[in-house]
Amino acid sequence: MRNKSVPSILSIALLLVVLISPPAISESNDGTTPELMTRIMMFPPNAEVTGMHIDANGNFFVNAMHPDNDNYRATIGVINGIDWNNLPSSIPELASSSSESDTWHGIRTSYGYYQVLRQDGDVFSEGGVVGGIYDAFVPLNEDGSRGYLYTAWEDRPSGISKLEIEWNTTSGEWGVLGGMMLDLSSVNGGWVFCFGSMSPWGTPLLSEELYFSDTQDWNDESYNYHSDQAALEDYLGYYPNPYNYGYIMEINNSTIPEPDFIKHFAMGRFSHENAQVMPDERTVYLSDDGYDTVLFKFVADADGDLSSGTLFAAKVTQDDSSDSATTGFDVEWIEMASSSNSVIQTWIDEYDGITTADFIAGQNSYITDEEIRDWAEWRLNDDLNGDGAIGSATDDRVAFLESRKAAAALGASDEWNKMEGVAFNPNAPDYLYLAMSDVGYDMSDGQGDIDVTQNRCGIVYRMTLDDGWDVNRIEPVISGGPYTSSATYECDVDNLAGPDNLLVLDDGRVLIGEDTSKHESNMVWLWGQIAEPETEPELDSDVDGVVDSQDNCSDTSQGETVNAEGCSETQLSGPVAPEVLEEPVEAEDSDGDGYPDVTDLCDNTPNDSDERVYNVEANGCANMYAPYPEECVDWEYWNSNN
């Protein structure tokens, strides 16, 4: 997500369903989209695609965030008229030249139609004004036709609104029954709620994207972005504690008017893009947006309870190559520490009451880099800085309050650039997907664990899993571009740029939402392919030309005249009216083996004087001299070699 201090929209209407696909590297430079890529949506100029979610009834919720054109407003909406849980193998492609004037509020789609639910500036019926938003749909009835749409504001301070919506079967659209802003004072407010997800047990998980790499600057009034802390101070009525922000927040009791909010300190503090809980309800993958970031994993102590557990950070070993479009990484996990929300809360409380009045240039009012190094030496029992002494620590607060720096100190790979959405679907369980919107900077600086060629248009990675839902491998499957630095919009319009939100469908295909300035209009892409289901020829047991599924008389003697239901005059026990009986069915028998093509699994079997093939089974396949009688024989090959 972009780091912007303007009202913005994020959505992810929740009731999750996702997918899988064959490996492929997508790149286009010939005016056509790559083979496995289909453009299905385009957004107003510079509007970010956010909040992609498909509910249990196949409704695709997707929003447009912070368009830069004065003619458009940030929008929460949904594509109606299509069951996105059961897409056909191919869907129409949206031309890159499609006109904004023919679309809903500048949002174009090739499939279904887009319904606007709310827009930036709309007034809620129960108070408050719509601003920037992320959506999480929580059903209130069994069929999912009525529910709450929770929406997060990506700002500082961040907010959450709640719309009650209901499906109208007559109009074929959602109706908005009411809405309100929610009180976040119980968790000291929020900071840039970004993308999100739904837990397997049905609770929304919101992500605080903490674009604040050095906590030392938090109470420095001369810091460039100090107005953000000042705005949060105005909201709270006191100067904010930095360690209250940068977490995954769960909405519990989300079906009641006033739900509960829980920030999961045990899952680490960094620039959370989103959390993906795996089917064991304990393992969670956590993406870290920004520059020089880390891929994290959390393993809860108990199923369905994220309040305590162990935090891990990934260390990668790069393949013996450097092309970012093909180079993958083996993954090992470094254990950082174990703790609980309640214990970490006591550590956070120690930094309450610190204000700008406590700032002294060159000093640090919060956890210092020296404390982080001493903790790492204590954990590793190693003299990391070579000063002849091993540092010490009294607790593991560093792991949970300065997670990115702590991970790097333990040896984790902290070179990822613009890490975005991480997505999985239990119905397509072989892979987890991870977006990198811009491959460059420390990923391409000639040193460290990661050193690959730049791709300023981004890459989507696929991660393989072993037993226990453990990621052991990361490899690229979709490569954006080509990139032309001299162009107004540097990335090819017919391929991916700035992948951000990801959604895996039940059939394994992947929806990818863009957030980039390198396309004039951000897009939603469908990647992957599914095979058309193979159909076996229907059986005609009595070889009367009427297949069994339509044959009311399945034991007709060969040669008898039958009607459309496969019955002869004899079987019908008496004369049959002439209009009932048909002419004898002349079923086509291409190879002349006595079995009609409709039931013949081997329709090239010779039927001549060659005694080698005189014995043909009921499925139309010869059984003499064939090594596998149940299989169809390639007779041209057989005859040339026997």
C-alpha positions as CSV (number, residue, x, y, z in Angstrom):
1,M,0.0,0.0,0.0
2,R,1.1,3.5,-0.6
3,N,2.1,5.6,2.4
4,K,-0.4,8.4,2.1
5,S,-2.0,10.6,4.7
6,V,-5.2,11.1,2.9
7,P,-8.6,9.4,3.4
8,S,-8.4,6.1,1.4
9,I,-10.3,2.9,0.9
10,L,-9.4,-0.6,1.6
11,S,-11.7,-3.6,1.4
12,I,-12.0,-7.2,1.8
13,A,-15.6,-8.3,2.2
14,L,-15.1,-11.5,4.2
15,L,-16.3,-15.1,3.8
16,L,-13.2,-16.3,2.1
17,V,-12.6,-18.6,-0.9
18,V,-9.4,-19.0,-2.9
19,L,-7.3,-20.9,-5.7
20,I,-4.1,-22.4,-7.4
21,S,-2.3,-22.6,-10.8
22,P,0.5,-24.0,-12.9
23,P,3.9,-22.3,-12.8
24,A,4.5,-19.6,-15.4
25,I,6.4,-16.4,-15.8
26,S,4.3,-13.7,-17.4
27,E,5.8,-10.9,-19.4
28,S,4.4,-9.1,-22.4
29,N,5.9,-6.6,-24.9
30,D,3.9,-7.3,-28.0
31,G,0.6,-5.5,-27.3
32,T,-1.2,-8.6,-25.9
33,T,-1.5,-9.9,-22.4
34,P,0.5,-13.0,-21.4
35,E,-1.1,-16.3,-22.0
36,L,-2.1,-16.9,-18.4
37,M,-3.2,-13.3,-17.6
38,T,-6.7,-11.9,-18.1
39,R,-7.4,-8.2,-17.4
40,I,-10.8,-8.1,-15.7
41,M,-11.1,-4.6,-14.1
42,M,-9.7,-1.1,-14.5
43,F,-10.0,1.8,-12.0
44,P,-10.0,5.6,-12.2
45,P,-6.6,7.2,-12.7
46,N,-4.2,6.3,-9.9
47,A,-6.9,4.7,-7.7
48,E,-5.5,1.7,-5.8
49,V,-7.3,-1.6,-6.0
50,T,-8.2,-2.7,-2.4
51,G,-10.3,-5.0,-0.3
52,M,-10.7,-7.9,-2.7
53,H,-13.0,-10.5,-1.2
54,I,-15.4,-13.1,-2.4
55,D,-18.2,-14.1,0.0
56,A,-19.8,-17.5,0.3
57,N,-22.5,-16.6,-2.2
58,G,-19.9,-15.6,-4.9
59,N,-20.2,-11.8,-4.6
60,F,-16.9,-10.1,-5.3
61,F,-16.3,-7.1,-3.1
62,V,-13.6,-4.7,-4.3
63,N,-12.9,-1.0,-3.7
64,A,-11.1,1.9,-5.3
65,M,-8.8,3.8,-2.9
66,H,-7.6,7.5,-3.1
67,P,-8.1,8.3,-6.8
68,D,-6.1,11.4,-7.7
69,N,-8.6,12.7,-10.2
70,D,-11.1,15.2,-8.8
71,N,-13.8,13.6,-10.9
72,Y,-13.8,10.5,-8.8
73,R,-14.3,9.5,-5.2
74,A,-12.9,6.6,-3.2
75,T,-15.5,3.9,-3.5
76,I,-16.7,0.8,-1.7
77,G,-18.5,-1.6,-4.0
78,V,-19.2,-5.1,-5.2
79,I,-19.5,-6.9,-8.6
80,N,-23.0,-8.4,-8.9
81,G,-24.5,-10.9,-11.3
82,I,-21.6,-13.4,-11.3
83,D,-20.8,-16.3,-9.0
84,W,-17.1,-15.8,-8.5
85,N,-16.9,-19.1,-6.6
86,N,-17.7,-20.9,-9.8
87,L,-16.0,-19.1,-12.7
88,P,-15.8,-20.7,-16.1
89,S,-12.4,-21.7,-17.4
90,S,-12.2,-18.5,-19.4
91,I,-13.8,-15.1,-18.8
92,P,-14.0,-12.0,-21.1
93,E,-10.9,-9.8,-21.1
94,L,-11.2,-6.0,-20.6
95,A,-9.4,-4.0,-23.3
96,S,-6.8,-1.6,-21.9
97,S,-8.4,1.1,-24.1
98,S,-11.8,0.7,-22.6
99,S,-13.5,4.0,-22.0
100,E,-14.1,5.4,-18.5
101,S,-17.3,7.1,-19.7
102,D,-19.0,3.7,-20.2
103,T,-18.3,2.5,-16.6
104,W,-19.5,2.9,-13.0
105,H,-17.7,5.9,-11.4
106,G,-14.7,5.2,-13.5
107,I,-14.5,1.5,-12.5
108,R,-14.6,-0.8,-15.5
109,T,-15.2,-4.6,-15.4
110,S,-15.4,-7.2,-18.1
111,Y,-17.6,-9.5,-16.1
112,G,-20.8,-8.7,-14.1
113,Y,-21.6,-5.2,-13.1
114,Y,-20.2,-3.0,-10.4
115,Q,-22.5,-1.6,-7.6
116,V,-21.4,1.3,-5.5
117,L,-22.2,0.8,-1.8
118,R,-20.6,4.0,-0.4
119,Q,-18.2,6.7,-1.4
120,D,-15.8,9.1,0.2
121,G,-17.8,11.9,1.8
122,D,-21.1,10.1,2.2
123,V,-22.8,10.6,5.6
124,F,-23.6,7.6,7.7
125,S,-27.2,7.3,8.9
126,E,-25.9,6.9,12.5
127,G,-23.3,9.6,12.3
128,G,-19.8,10.1,10.8
129,V,-18.6,10.6,7.3
130,V,-17.1,7.9,5.0
131,G,-13.4,8.3,4.4
132,G,-10.8,5.8,3.5
133,I,-11.9,2.2,3.8
134,Y,-11.2,-1.6,4.1
135,D,-14.1,-4.0,4.1
136,A,-14.8,-7.2,6.1
137,F,-18.2,-8.8,5.6
138,V,-19.6,-10.7,8.6
139,P,-22.9,-12.5,7.9
140,L,-25.8,-12.1,10.3
141,N,-27.9,-14.9,8.9
142,E,-27.4,-18.4,7.6
143,D,-27.5,-17.7,3.9
144,G,-25.3,-14.7,4.1
145,S,-27.9,-12.3,2.6
146,R,-27.6,-9.8,5.5
147,G,-24.5,-8.8,7.4
148,Y,-22.1,-6.2,8.6
149,L,-19.5,-4.7,6.3
150,Y,-16.6,-3.5,8.5
151,T,-14.6,-0.8,6.8
152,A,-11.2,0.5,7.9
153,W,-9.8,4.0,7.2
154,E,-6.2,3.9,6.0
155,D,-5.1,7.1,7.8
156,R,-3.4,8.4,10.9
157,P,-5.4,8.0,13.1
158,S,-7.2,5.2,11.5
159,G,-10.9,4.4,11.9
160,I,-13.4,1.6,11.4
161,S,-17.0,2.0,10.1
162,K,-19.7,-0.5,10.0
163,L,-22.4,-0.8,7.4
164,E,-25.4,-3.1,7.7
165,I,-26.2,-4.4,4.2
166,E,-28.8,-6.8,2.9
167,W,-29.2,-8.6,-0.5
168,N,-32.4,-7.6,-2.3
169,T,-33.5,-10.5,-4.5
170,T,-35.9,-8.3,-6.5
171,S,-33.4,-5.7,-7.5
172,G,-30.4,-8.0,-7.6
173,E,-28.4,-5.6,-5.5
174,W,-27.3,-4.9,-2.0
175,G,-29.2,-2.4,0.1
176,V,-27.6,-0.4,2.8
177,L,-29.7,-0.5,6.0
178,G,-27.5,1.8,8.2
179,G,-24.0,2.6,9.2
180,M,-21.8,4.2,11.9
181,M,-18.2,4.8,13.0
182,L,-16.9,2.7,15.8
183,D,-15.1,3.7,18.9
184,L,-11.4,2.5,19.0
185,S,-10.5,4.1,22.3
186,S,-10.3,0.7,24.0
187,V,-7.1,0.0,21.9
188,N,-5.8,3.6,21.9
189,G,-7.0,4.1,18.3
190,G,-5.5,2.7,15.1
191,W,-2.6,3.5,12.8
192,V,-3.1,3.0,9.0
193,F,-5.3,-0.1,8.9
194,C,-4.3,-1.6,5.6
195,F,-5.3,-4.9,3.9
196,G,-6.9,-7.6,5.9
197,S,-8.2,-11.1,6.0
198,M,-10.8,-13.3,7.7
199,S,-9.7,-15.9,10.2
200,P,-10.9,-19.5,9.7
201,W,-13.2,-19.0,12.8
202,G,-14.9,-16.0,11.1
203,T,-13.3,-12.9,12.7
204,P,-11.9,-10.0,10.7
205,L,-8.1,-9.4,11.0
206,L,-7.1,-5.9,10.3
207,S,-3.4,-4.9,9.7
208,E,-1.7,-1.8,11.1
209,E,0.8,-0.7,8.4
210,L,3.4,1.0,10.6
211,Y,5.5,3.0,8.1
212,F,7.9,4.1,10.9
213,S,11.2,2.4,10.7
214,D,13.0,4.2,13.5
215,T,11.0,4.6,16.8
216,Q,13.7,7.1,18.0
217,D,12.0,9.8,15.8
218,W,8.5,9.2,17.3
219,N,8.7,12.1,19.8
220,D,10.9,14.4,17.7
221,E,8.9,17.5,16.7
222,S,11.3,18.2,13.9
223,Y,10.7,14.9,12.2
224,N,9.3,15.3,8.7
225,Y,6.0,13.5,9.4
226,H,5.5,14.5,13.0
227,S,2.0,15.8,12.1
228,D,0.8,12.2,12.1
229,Q,1.7,11.8,15.8
230,A,0.1,15.2,16.5
231,A,-3.1,14.2,14.8
232,L,-3.2,11.0,16.9
233,E,-2.6,13.1,20.0
234,D,-5.6,15.3,19.1
235,Y,-7.7,12.1,18.7
236,L,-6.6,10.6,22.0
237,G,-6.2,13.6,24.2
238,Y,-2.7,12.6,25.2
239,Y,0.6,11.9,23.5
240,P,0.6,8.4,21.9
241,N,2.8,5.6,22.9
242,P,4.5,4.2,19.7
243,Y,4.3,0.6,21.0
244,N,0.5,0.7,20.9
245,Y,0.6,0.6,17.1
246,G,1.9,-1.7,14.4
247,Y,-0.1,-4.9,15.0
248,I,-2.7,-7.3,13.7
249,M,-6.1,-6.3,15.2
250,E,-8.9,-8.9,15.5
251,I,-12.6,-7.9,15.7
252,N,-14.3,-10.3,18.1
253,N,-18.1,-10.6,18.6
254,S,-18.4,-9.0,15.2
255,T,-22.1,-9.9,14.8
256,I,-23.2,-7.6,17.7
257,P,-23.7,-3.8,17.5
258,E,-20.5,-3.0,19.6
259,P,-17.8,-5.6,18.8
260,D,-14.6,-6.1,20.7
261,F,-11.1,-5.1,19.4
262,I,-7.9,-7.0,20.3
263,K,-4.5,-6.0,19.1
264,H,-2.3,-9.1,19.0
265,F,1.0,-7.9,20.3
266,A,2.3,-11.5,20.3
267,M,2.3,-11.4,16.4
268,G,4.9,-8.7,16.3
269,R,5.1,-5.0,15.6
270,F,6.1,-3.9,12.1
271,S,4.4,-2.6,8.9
272,H,1.7,-5.3,8.6
273,E,0.2,-5.7,5.2
274,N,-1.9,-8.7,6.1
275,A,-2.1,-11.9,8.1
276,Q,-2.9,-15.3,6.5
277,V,-4.1,-17.9,9.0
278,M,-3.5,-21.5,7.8
279,P,-6.0,-24.4,8.2
280,D,-4.4,-25.6,11.4
281,E,-5.7,-22.4,13.0
282,R,-2.3,-21.9,14.6
283,T,0.2,-21.0,11.8
284,V,0.0,-17.5,10.5
285,Y,2.1,-15.8,7.8
286,L,2.7,-12.1,8.1
287,S,3.9,-9.8,5.3
288,D,5.8,-6.6,6.2
289,D,5.4,-3.7,3.8
290,G,8.1,-1.1,3.2
291,Y,11.8,-1.2,2.5
292,D,14.3,-3.7,4.0
293,T,11.6,-5.8,5.4
294,V,11.2,-9.3,6.8
295,L,8.8,-12.2,6.2
296,F,7.4,-13.4,9.5
297,K,5.5,-16.4,10.8
298,F,3.6,-16.8,14.0
299,V,2.6,-20.1,15.6
300,A,-0.1,-19.8,18.2
301,D,-0.1,-21.9,21.4
302,A,-3.7,-23.0,20.9
303,D,-6.0,-23.5,17.9
304,G,-8.1,-20.4,17.1
305,D,-6.4,-18.2,19.7
306,L,-3.9,-15.7,18.5
307,S,-3.2,-14.1,21.9
308,S,0.0,-16.1,22.6
309,G,2.5,-18.0,20.7
310,T,6.0,-18.0,19.1
311,L,7.2,-15.5,16.5
312,F,9.6,-16.6,13.7
313,A,11.5,-14.7,10.9
314,A,12.6,-16.1,7.6
315,K,16.1,-16.5,6.4
316,V,16.5,-17.3,2.7
317,T,19.2,-18.9,0.6
318,Q,19.1,-17.8,-3.0
319,D,19.4,-20.1,-6.0
320,D,22.6,-20.0,-8.0
321,S,21.2,-17.4,-10.3
322,S,20.1,-13.7,-10.3
323,D,17.3,-13.3,-12.8
324,S,14.4,-12.0,-10.7
325,A,11.9,-13.6,-13.1
326,T,13.2,-17.1,-12.4
327,T,15.3,-17.1,-9.2
328,G,13.9,-18.7,-6.1
329,F,14.9,-19.1,-2.5
330,D,15.0,-21.9,0.0
331,V,13.6,-20.9,3.4
332,E,14.5,-21.6,7.0
333,W,12.8,-20.1,10.0
334,I,14.6,-18.4,12.9
335,E,12.8,-18.6,16.2
336,M,12.6,-15.2,17.8
337,A,10.7,-15.6,21.1
338,S,7.5,-16.7,22.7
339,S,5.1,-14.6,24.7
340,S,1.5,-13.4,25.1
341,N,-0.5,-10.3,24.7
342,S,-0.9,-9.8,28.4
343,V,2.8,-10.0,29.1
344,I,3.7,-7.8,26.2
345,Q,1.1,-5.2,27.4
346,T,3.1,-4.8,30.6
347,W,6.2,-4.0,28.6
348,I,4.3,-1.5,26.4
349,D,2.9,0.3,29.5
350,E,6.5,1.2,30.6
351,Y,6.7,3.7,27.7
352,D,3.4,5.5,28.5
353,G,3.7,9.2,29.3
354,I,6.7,9.9,27.1
355,T,6.1,13.1,25.1
356,T,8.0,15.5,22.9
357,A,9.2,17.2,26.0
358,D,11.3,14.2,26.7
359,F,13.1,14.3,23.4
360,I,16.9,15.0,23.4
361,A,18.7,15.1,20.1
362,G,21.1,12.2,19.8
363,Q,19.3,10.2,22.5
364,N,16.5,7.7,22.4
365,S,13.4,7.7,24.6
366,Y,12.5,4.2,23.5
367,I,14.2,0.9,22.8
368,T,17.7,1.5,21.5
369,D,19.7,-0.3,18.8
370,E,22.2,-1.2,21.5
371,E,19.4,-2.9,23.5
372,I,18.4,-4.8,20.4
373,R,22.0,-6.0,19.8
374,D,22.5,-7.0,23.4
375,W,19.2,-9.0,23.3
376,A,20.3,-10.8,20.1
377,E,23.7,-11.7,21.6
378,W,21.9,-13.0,24.7
379,R,19.6,-15.1,22.5
380,L,22.4,-16.4,20.3
381,N,25.0,-16.6,23.0
382,D,27.4,-14.9,20.6
383,D,29.5,-11.7,20.6
384,L,28.0,-10.1,17.5
385,N,29.9,-6.8,17.5
386,G,33.2,-8.3,18.5
387,D,33.7,-6.2,21.6
388,G,34.7,-9.2,23.7
389,A,31.5,-9.4,25.6
390,I,28.1,-11.0,25.1
391,G,25.2,-8.7,25.8
392,S,22.3,-9.5,28.1
393,A,18.6,-8.8,28.3
394,T,16.0,-9.3,31.1
395,D,13.1,-10.2,28.8
396,D,12.1,-10.7,25.1
397,R,10.3,-7.3,24.6
398,V,12.7,-6.5,21.7
399,A,11.3,-9.4,19.6
400,F,7.7,-8.1,19.9
401,L,8.2,-4.3,20.0
402,E,11.0,-3.9,17.5
403,S,10.4,-7.0,15.5
404,R,12.0,-6.1,12.2
405,K,15.3,-4.9,13.8
406,A,15.3,-7.9,16.2
407,A,14.8,-10.3,13.3
408,A,17.7,-8.8,11.4
409,A,19.9,-9.0,14.5
410,L,19.3,-12.7,14.7
411,G,20.3,-13.2,11.1
412,A,16.9,-13.2,9.3
413,S,16.8,-11.8,5.7
414,D,15.7,-8.1,5.9
415,E,16.1,-7.1,2.3
416,W,12.6,-7.5,0.9
417,N,11.2,-4.5,-0.9
418,K,7.6,-3.4,-0.9
419,M,6.2,-6.8,0.3
420,E,2.5,-6.8,0.0
421,G,-0.4,-9.3,0.2
422,V,0.0,-12.9,1.3
423,A,-2.8,-15.2,0.3
424,F,-3.9,-18.8,0.6
425,N,-7.1,-20.9,-0.1
426,P,-7.7,-24.1,1.8
427,N,-9.6,-25.4,-1.2
428,A,-6.4,-25.1,-3.3
429,P,-3.9,-26.0,-0.5
430,D,-0.6,-26.6,-2.4
431,Y,0.7,-23.0,-2.4
432,L,0.7,-19.7,-0.6
433,Y,1.2,-16.6,-2.7
434,L,3.1,-13.4,-1.9
435,A,3.3,-10.1,-3.8
436,M,6.3,-7.9,-4.1
437,S,5.2,-4.6,-5.8
438,D,8.7,-3.4,-6.7
439,V,11.8,-5.6,-6.8
440,G,14.8,-3.4,-6.3
441,Y,16.9,-1.4,-3.7
442,D,18.3,-3.9,-1.2
443,M,16.9,-6.8,-3.2
444,S,19.3,-5.8,-6.0
445,D,22.3,-4.1,-4.3
446,G,24.9,-6.8,-5.0
447,Q,25.1,-8.0,-1.4
448,G,23.2,-9.9,1.3
449,D,21.0,-12.9,1.2
450,I,18.9,-11.5,-1.7
451,D,20.5,-10.1,-4.9
452,V,18.4,-10.4,-8.0
453,T,17.9,-8.2,-11.1
454,Q,15.5,-5.3,-10.7
455,N,11.9,-5.5,-11.7
456,R,10.2,-2.2,-11.0
457,C,6.9,-3.6,-12.2
458,G,6.8,-6.2,-9.4
459,I,6.7,-10.0,-9.0
460,V,4.2,-12.4,-7.5
461,Y,5.9,-15.3,-5.6
462,R,4.6,-18.8,-4.9
463,M,5.6,-20.5,-1.7
464,T,5.6,-24.3,-1.2
465,L,4.6,-25.9,2.0
466,D,5.7,-29.0,3.8
467,D,4.1,-30.9,6.7
468,G,2.8,-28.6,9.4
469,W,2.0,-25.8,7.0
470,D,5.6,-24.7,7.0
471,V,6.9,-22.6,4.0
472,N,10.2,-24.1,2.7
473,R,10.5,-22.5,-0.7
474,I,9.8,-19.2,-2.4
475,E,9.8,-18.9,-6.2
476,P,8.5,-16.3,-8.8
477,V,5.5,-17.2,-10.9
478,I,4.3,-13.9,-12.3
479,S,6.8,-11.3,-13.5
480,G,5.5,-7.8,-14.3
481,G,6.8,-5.5,-17.1
482,P,8.6,-4.8,-19.3
483,Y,9.7,-1.6,-17.7
484,T,10.5,1.5,-19.8
485,S,12.0,4.3,-17.6
486,S,11.4,7.0,-20.2
487,A,7.7,6.3,-20.6
488,T,5.0,8.4,-18.8
489,Y,3.7,5.1,-17.3
490,E,6.7,2.9,-17.2
491,C,5.2,-0.6,-17.0
492,D,3.6,-2.2,-20.1
493,V,-0.2,-1.7,-20.0
494,D,-0.7,-5.3,-21.1
495,N,1.0,-6.9,-18.1
496,L,1.1,-6.7,-14.3
497,A,2.5,-3.6,-12.4
498,G,2.6,-3.1,-8.7
499,P,0.9,-6.3,-7.4
500,D,-0.7,-5.6,-4.0
501,N,-3.8,-7.4,-2.9
502,L,-4.0,-11.1,-3.7
503,L,-6.9,-13.4,-3.6
504,V,-6.7,-17.2,-4.4
505,L,-9.8,-18.7,-5.8
506,D,-11.2,-22.2,-5.0
507,D,-10.0,-23.5,-8.3
508,G,-6.4,-22.3,-7.8
509,R,-6.4,-19.3,-10.0
510,V,-5.3,-16.0,-8.5
511,L,-6.8,-12.5,-8.5
512,I,-4.2,-9.7,-8.3
513,G,-5.1,-6.1,-7.5
514,E,-2.6,-3.4,-8.5
515,D,-1.3,-0.3,-6.6
516,T,1.1,1.5,-8.9
517,S,1.8,4.8,-10.5
518,K,3.4,3.0,-13.4
519,H,0.0,2.3,-15.0
520,E,-2.4,5.2,-15.5
521,S,-5.2,3.0,-14.3
522,N,-4.7,0.3,-11.8
523,M,-6.1,-3.1,-12.8
524,V,-7.4,-6.4,-11.5
525,W,-5.9,-9.5,-13.2
526,L,-6.9,-13.1,-13.2
527,W,-3.9,-15.4,-13.4
528,G,-3.8,-19.1,-14.1
529,Q,-5.7,-21.7,-16.0
530,I,-7.9,-24.7,-15.2
531,A,-8.4,-27.7,-17.4
532,E,-11.8,-28.3,-18.9
533,P,-13.3,-31.4,-17.3
534,E,-12.8,-34.5,-19.4
535,T,-15.9,-36.3,-20.4
536,E,-15.9,-40.1,-21.0
537,P,-18.1,-41.3,-23.9
538,E,-21.5,-42.5,-22.6
539,L,-22.0,-46.3,-22.5
540,D,-24.4,-48.1,-24.8
541,S,-24.5,-51.5,-23.2
542,D,-26.9,-53.2,-25.7
543,V,-25.4,-51.4,-28.8
544,D,-28.7,-50.2,-30.0
545,G,-27.5,-46.7,-30.7
546,V,-29.2,-45.2,-27.6
547,V,-26.9,-44.5,-24.7
548,D,-27.6,-46.0,-21.3
549,S,-28.6,-42.8,-19.7
550,Q,-31.5,-42.4,-22.2
551,D,-32.2,-46.1,-22.7
552,N,-35.3,-47.4,-21.0
553,C,-34.6,-50.9,-22.3
554,S,-31.0,-51.6,-21.8
555,D,-31.0,-55.3,-23.0
556,T,-32.3,-54.9,-26.6
557,S,-31.1,-57.6,-29.0
558,Q,-28.8,-56.4,-31.7
559,G,-30.5,-55.5,-34.9
560,E,-33.9,-54.7,-33.5
561,T,-35.6,-51.5,-34.3
562,V,-35.9,-49.2,-31.3
563,N,-37.6,-46.0,-30.4
564,A,-36.0,-42.9,-28.9
565,E,-36.1,-44.5,-25.5
566,G,-34.1,-47.5,-26.8
567,C,-37.0,-50.0,-26.7
568,S,-38.0,-52.4,-29.4
569,E,-41.6,-53.5,-30.3
570,T,-41.0,-56.8,-28.7
571,Q,-39.8,-55.2,-25.4
572,L,-42.9,-53.0,-25.4
573,S,-45.0,-56.2,-25.4
574,G,-47.2,-55.6,-28.4
575,P,-47.5,-53.5,-31.5
576,V,-46.2,-50.1,-31.2
577,A,-47.7,-47.1,-32.9
578,P,-45.7,-46.2,-36.0
579,E,-45.0,-42.7,-34.7
580,V,-43.4,-44.2,-31.6
581,L,-41.0,-46.5,-33.4
582,E,-38.2,-45.0,-35.3
583,E,-36.2,-46.2,-38.1
584,P,-33.3,-48.5,-37.0
585,V,-30.7,-46.2,-35.4
586,E,-27.7,-46.2,-37.7
587,A,-25.1,-45.4,-35.1
588,E,-21.8,-44.4,-36.6
589,D,-19.0,-47.0,-36.3
590,S,-15.9,-45.4,-37.8
591,D,-13.6,-48.4,-37.5
592,G,-16.3,-51.0,-38.3
593,D,-15.6,-53.1,-35.3
594,G,-19.3,-53.5,-34.4
595,Y,-19.3,-50.9,-31.6
596,P,-20.7,-47.4,-32.2
597,D,-18.4,-44.4,-31.8
598,V,-20.5,-43.1,-28.9
599,T,-19.3,-45.9,-26.7
600,D,-16.1,-46.9,-28.5
601,L,-13.1,-46.0,-26.4
602,C,-10.8,-47.2,-29.3
603,D,-12.4,-45.9,-32.5
604,N,-9.3,-46.7,-34.7
605,T,-9.4,-50.5,-34.2
606,P,-9.0,-52.3,-37.6
607,N,-11.7,-54.7,-38.7
608,D,-10.3,-56.6,-41.6
609,S,-8.9,-60.1,-42.3
610,D,-6.0,-59.6,-39.9
611,E,-6.9,-62.2,-37.2
612,R,-4.7,-60.3,-34.7
613,V,-7.6,-57.9,-34.0
614,Y,-10.7,-60.0,-34.3
615,N,-11.4,-60.2,-30.6
616,V,-12.8,-56.8,-29.5
617,E,-14.1,-56.0,-26.0
618,A,-17.5,-54.3,-25.3
619,N,-15.6,-51.0,-25.0
620,G,-14.5,-51.3,-28.6
621,C,-10.9,-52.1,-27.8
622,A,-9.0,-55.2,-29.0
623,N,-7.7,-57.5,-26.4
624,M,-5.3,-59.7,-28.4
625,Y,-1.6,-58.9,-28.4
626,A,-2.3,-55.6,-26.6
627,P,0.0,-55.3,-23.5
628,Y,-2.7,-53.4,-21.6
629,P,-6.1,-54.7,-22.8
630,E,-8.0,-52.0,-21.0
631,E,-6.2,-49.2,-23.0
632,C,-6.7,-48.1,-26.5
633,V,-4.0,-49.4,-28.9
634,D,-2.2,-47.1,-31.3
635,W,-2.7,-49.4,-34.2
636,E,-0.4,-47.6,-36.7
637,Y,2.5,-47.9,-34.3
638,W,1.5,-51.5,-33.4
639,N,1.4,-52.7,-37.0
640,S,4.7,-51.1,-37.9
641,N,6.5,-52.8,-35.0
642,N,4.9,-56.3,-35.0
